[in-house]
């Protein structure tokens, strides 16, 4: 018996529960009282005259009929009430199950309405919050992966045959050493380090000193190209060198400063890179003395870069590095971190990156 009850649907359990706990005990109690009343009435009838007893019997028959009708009405109302309550309850469960099935199939773009404030409503609200958080995490992880790939786009062009490039650069390096050209040998070594650092995708987070080393390699190569037209200064506080930041976060901004601050002018160009810690923040500044950006163009650039939830069109080459960096900052650190751009025409541009300082930023990123 108990096994059969256990295998019942929730709807049937509710119906039989209402009957067992409400209607049936009431009817049983009523029947006992009715029988007792009949016994008392029979005792009273024995003292009456035949005519009076017949009249009483007629009234009792009417009471019996009324009692049966009332019991039938009570049973009907109880069943209707049980079915109504169970249907209402089951509908909430069914809707919740359908929501779970949609999420299980990978669908997150649908609204979950919380229609009631009962237990089912509370459960639905919890599911809604869970769905939104899960959708956010999936979206964040997906976009972060895309941004990291975009950050390595230029360097990955050399990944067609990395071992061939390493061997070629190594051969050139030894040839330069044999010819006594130590300066060019250093440049080739720097170029090889840049290549190796850029295409190595085993690490998502690097220490500030690692990123700084690649910036120095990049500036060394560019210095050989621009000679006296490019001068630079690096001022990084020693106490932040062991902090971790997303790989290739600063290099695109330095590259942007060199391209727009030195290539577009004939006079001596200067790039200053600084980094410091303030309270719980890491602050990096990359400043150049280039042509600067006109106010109206600067405002458009800020608006475009501020769209953190969209991947910048690959056909738009101008400032794609800045948009990518800002997007990665938002996806990795959230709204507490930011990238600010200041610029004046004929005076230059300053890009400031403000990061939430973390000793172990999202270790899971390194393991993906």
N, C-alpha and C positions, 0 to 999 in steps of 0.2 A: 504493500500500500504506500509506504513512505517513498519507495523507489519511484512509483508512478507519479506521486505528487512532485518529487524532485525533478522529473523529466517534463513536467508541464511547462507550457510557455508562460511568460510573465503575465500576459493578459489573463489566462485562465486561472493562474494563482490568485490574482487580484479579485476576480469575480467570485471564486469559491471562498476566498478569504473574507470578503464582505458578507457573504451568505452565512459562513460558519460563525463569524464573530459578531454578527448583528442580527440578521433576520431569523435564523434557525433558533438561537437561544430565546429570542423574543416570542416566537410562536410556541416553543416548548413550554415556556413559563405561562403563556396565555392559556394553553391547553390544560395545564395542571390546575390553574385557578378556575377555569371553566368547569372542570370536573368536580372540584370542591363545591363550587356554587350550585351545581346540579344536585349534589348530595343534600345540601342544606335545603334547597327548594323542595325536593321530594319529601323531606321530613315535615316541611311546612304544609305541603299539599295534603298530607294524611289527616290533617286537622280541619280541612275545609269541606264544604258540601260538594256533591258531584258537579253541580252547575258552576260553582266558583272554581273548582279544580280544572274544569274544561276551559274556562276563560283564561286561566293562568297558562294552561298548556298551549293555547293559541298564541299568546304573547311570547312564550318561550321559543316557539317555532320561528317567529319573526326575528327574535334575537339571534337564534342559530344562523338563520339566513344572512343577517347583517354581519355576524361574526365571520362567517366564511368569506363574504364579499370583501370585508375589510382586510382579512388575511391575504386574499388574492391581490388586492391593491398594494398592500405592503410588500409582498413578494415581487410584484411587477416593478414597483418603484425602486426597490433595492437592486434588482437585476439591471434596470436602466441606469441607475446611478453608478453601479459597479462598472458597467460597460463604458459609460461616459468617462469616468475617471481613468480607467485603464487605457481607453483609446487615446485620451489626452496625454497620458504618460508615455505610452508606446510611440506616439507620433514624435515626441521630442527625442526619444532614443533612436528612432529610425533616421531622423534628420542628422543626428550626430554621427551615426554610423555611415551615412552617405558622405558626410564631410570627411571622415577618416579615409574612406575609400578613394576620394578624389585626391587627397594629399598623398596617399600610398601610391597612386599612379603618377605622381610628380606634378600635379596641378595645384598651384598656389594662388592663382589670380582669380579669386572669387570671394564674395562677401559672406561673412557669417553673422547672421542676425540673432541677437539675444532677445527673445520675445517675452521671457518670463523671469521672475526673480526667485523661483524655487530651486531645488537641488539640481534639476536638469539645466536650468538657466545658469547656475553657477558653474556647472560642468562645461556648458557650451562657451561661457566667457573664458574659462581657463584654456579650452581648446583654441579659441580665437587668438588669444595672446600667444599661445605656443606656435600656432601656424604663422603668425606675423613675425615672430622672432626667428623661426626656422627659415622663412623666406628671406628675411634680412641677412642672416648668416650665409645662406647659399649665394645670394646676390653679391654680398660683400666678397666672399671667397672667389667667386667667378671673376668679378671685375678686378680684384687684386691680381689674380693670375694674368689677366689680359694686360694690365698696366705694367706688370713686371716684364712681360714679353716685349711690350712696346718700348720700354726703357732700354732694352738690349738690342733693339732693332738694327741700328747702324752697325754695332759691333758684330752681330750675328751674320752679317753679310760675308764675313770672313770665315764662317764656320763650315763652309762647303768641304774643306779639307784642312782642318786645324793642324794635324800633324805635319802636313806638307808645308804649311806656313811657318810653323815653329822651326822645322828643319832648315827652311830657306833663310829665315832670319838668323838662325844660329850660324849658318854657313857665311852669310854676309858679315856677321859680327867678327868671326875669326879672320875673315879676309881683311877687314878693316884694322884689326889688331896687328896682323902681319905687316900691313902697310904703315903702321904707326899712327893711324888716324883714331886716337883714343876718344876724341870728342864725338865723332860719328858712331863709334862703338857704343858709347853710353846711350845715344839716341836710339839705336837699334834695340838695345836691351830694354829701354823704357817702352818702346813700341811693342816688344814681345810680351812684357809684363801686362800692358794694357789689354792686349789681345787675350791673354790667358785669363785675366781677371774678368773680362767682359763676357766671355762665352762659357765660363764655369757656372753652371746653374745648380750646383749642389748646396749653395748657401744663399738664403734669402736675406739674412741679417749679417752685417759685418760691423767690426769695430770702427770707430771714427778714424783711428790711425791707419787702417787698411784703405778706407776711402780716400784719406788724405794722401797716402802714398801714390795712388793712381792719379790723383789730381796733379801731384808734382810730376809724375811721368808725362801726363798730357801737356802740362805747361812747358816741360823741357823740350818736347817735340815741337810745340808751337813756337817756342823761343828760337829754335834753330831755323824756323821758317821766316818769322818776322824780324829776327835779330833785334836791332835797337828800337824798333817800333813797338815792342811788347816788353813791359816790365810788370812784375807782380810781387806781391808781398803776402805771406801767409802768417796769420796770428791766431793760433788755436791754443786755448788754455790746456796745459798738460793734464789737468784732473778730469777732462772729459774724453781723453783719447781711448779709454777702455769702454766707454758707453757704446751700445749697439744702435745702429740706425739701418733702415732699408738700404740694400745694396744699390749703387748707382743713383743715389738721391741727389748728391751735390755735383757730381761730374757734369750732368747735362746743363746745369745752371752756369758753371764755370765756362763750359763750351759756348753757351749762349752769350756770355759776357765777352769772350774773346772775339766771336764772330761779329757781334753787333757793336762792340766797343773798340775794336782794333782794325778789323778788315775794312770798315766803312770810313776810315779817316786816314789821312796822310801823316798827321802828327803823332807824337809819341803816345802810345796807349798804355793805360795802367789798370791792373786788376788787383783788388785787395780782397782776400778771403779771411774772414775772422770767425771764431767760434768760442762761445762762453756758456757758462751755466748760471742761471738766475733762479733761485729757489728750486722749484720742481720742473723747470723748463730748460731745454737746450736751444740756444739761439745761434743761428749761423747767418752771416751776411756776406754777400758777394757783390762787390761794388766795382763799376767801371767808369771811366771818364769819357765815354763815347758821345755820340751825337744826341743821345736821349730820345725820348718819345713825346710826340705832341699830345697835349691834354686830351683831345677828343679820341685819338687813337689809343691812348693809355686807358681811358675809361672802357672802350670796347674790348680791349685786351683783358682787363680785369673781369668784365662780365663773362667773357668767353671761358676764361680759366676757372671762374667760380662754379661752372657747371660740373660739379664733381661726379654726377651720376651718369655722365655720357662720355663715351670714348671719342676722343677727337678724331676727326676725319683724317685718314692717312694722307690724303691729297693736299692737306694744308700744312705746308712745311714750316711756315713762319711760327716760331714760338711753340711748336708741338712739344718740345722738351719741357717747357714750363707747365703746360697743361697736364702733361703726364705726371710730372713731379707733384703738382698740387693734388691730383686725383689719388696718387699713391699715399700722400700724407693723410687725406681724408679717410681713405679706406683702412689704413693701418692704425691711425691714432684717434680718429674721430674728430668731432667739432672743436675740441679743446686745442687742437693744433691748427696751424694755418701757414699760408705763404703770402707775404705782402710785397707789393711792387711800388717803388717810388722812382720817379724819373722827372728830370727837367731838361728841356731842350738845350743843347750845347754844353751841358754840365755832366750828363751821364745818368746811369741807372743803378739803383740799389735794390736787390732782392733779399728779403729777410725771411728766413724759415724759422718758425717757432714750433718746437716739438715737445710733447709731454715726456718728461724724463722718466724712463723705466730701466731698471737694471736687467730685467729679463723680459723684454718685449715679446709677447706671443711666441713662446718657444715652439709652439706647434707649426709656425711658419717655416722653421728650419727643417721640420721633419716631413713636410709635404713633398 
